[in-house]
Amino acid sequence: MGSRWGLNRTVGHIYARLYISPEPLCADQIVDALGVARSNVSM
């Protein structure tokens, strides 16, 4: 679905994770939750 808005899949997953999280997440928490490279989370 993110591709419809010009986002790649990983960015879509990051935004979704942040949206559903009840509290703010730091980059390391996103990396652990999604299993993506730290460089992909630093935007």
N, C-alpha and C positions, 0 to 999 in steps of 0.2 A: 504494500500500500504506500510506503514511503516514496517509491519510485514515481508515483503520481504527482508528488510534490517536489520532485527533483532531489530526493535524498537517497543515499545508498542504504542497504539493508542494516548495516551496523548502526548508523546514525538513527534510523527508525527504532531499533531496539533500545538504544540509549534513551531516546525521548520517551518511549513507552515505559521503560523502567522508572524513570524520574517521575512520570505522571502518576503511576500507580503506587509509588512509595509514599507511605504516610509521613515520612520525615525526609529532610534533605540528605542526599548521598554525596560522599566525596568520590573522587575519581577512582581511588583504590577499591572502594566498595562496588562500584560499577564494574570494574575489571573482574573482581571475584564473582560477582553475580552472573555476568554474561560470558565470562571466559574469553574475552577479547584482549588484544594487545593494549598495553597502556598508551601507546602512541595513537591508537584509534580513539581513545577516550578523551585525549587532550585536544580540545577544539577551540 
